Amino acid sequence: MNKQKILLVDDEKEGFEVYSAMNGKKAMEIARQVLPDLVLLDVMMPEMDGMDTCRELREDPRFRQTVIAFLTARNEDYSQIAG
């Protein structure tokens, strides 16, 4: 399978550190270490999906103000409502 490519475009790129994880469990490990300001979550992931990852992040007071956005290929209303 070809890796998906992501292009981050911002006129103030300096000062950004970008981290990646393949699933929600790894994302939680990284989040607890680096305390990100923004989390982009795929809805459908192995081991821990994006909804569960978001829920776990929000239960931790350190992430209550963190911006969380969902990315998904799904187009059902449920995904939008649940997110």
N, C-alpha and C positions, 0 to 999 in steps of 0.2 A: 504494500500500500504506500502510495506517495504521501509524504508529510505535507500537511496544510501549511501554507505560508501566511504570516500575519505581518502587516506593515503598520507600524505605529507612526503617525504623522502629527507633529506638534512643533510650533515655532519656538518652544522653550524646552527642547529635549534635555538640555543639561539639567541635572538634578533628578532624573528619573532612574530608578533601578527596576528592571523587569525580571520577574521570576516566573517559572512555569511548573505545572504539576500535571500528571496524567490522570489523576482521580481525586475525589474529594478528600480521602484520608491523607494523601500526600499534601494536598492544598492546606489542610488544617495544620499539619506540622510546620509548613513554611510560614503560614499566617501567624502562628504563635511566636515564631522566631523573629520575623521582620516587621510585624504590625503594619500591613499595607494600608494605604489611603484609599485605594480602589481595588475591587476584586471583580474580575470578569469570569462568570461561571457558565459552563455548558450545562444544560438541563440534564442531558442523558450522558452519564459517565459510569464506568465500572466501579465496583466496591462501595462508593457513596455518591449518589446523584447530586445534581446541583441544588435541588430543593432542600435536601437533608443537610448539605454543606452550609447553605445559607442559614438554615434554622440553627445549626450548631454555632455558627459565627455570631448570630444575633443573641444567643444565650450568654455569650461571653461579654461582659461589660466593656472590654477593651475595643470591641468592634461595633458598638452601638451606633457610632457616628460614621463608620466606614461606608463608603458608597459601594453598593453591590449591583452589578448589572448582569442580566442573563443573556446568553447567546444560545440560539437553538435553531435547528433545521425544522423543528416541529411547527405546525401552523394551527393546531387545534386551539380553540378558545380556552380549554382547561389550562394549558401551559401558561397563557397570558394571565389568567385569573389567579392561578396558584402562585405565580411569580410575584 
